[in-house]
């Protein structure tokens, strides 16, 4: 099963601080790394404006840099792609 996250899903995640919910973030990272969580490029645009929690912004940037979870998400954000991402 693949989960498609929208902006509000990521904003809800921002309420789960990694220091308080380490097992959640570990499991979430596994889903991302395995390509089980996807999104569309509009989410990236919206999150650039809406993410106000440093831990979520840092997490997203780290995932993009490591080409893991956001590798799938990042591919969806390419200008020539308008459909949902896939691995």
Buried (B, 14 or more C-beta within 10 A) or exposed (E): EBEEBEBEEBBEBBEBEBEEBEEEBEEBBEBBBEBBBBBBBEBBEBBEEBBEBEBBBEBBEEBBEEEBBBBBBBBBBEEEEEEEBEE
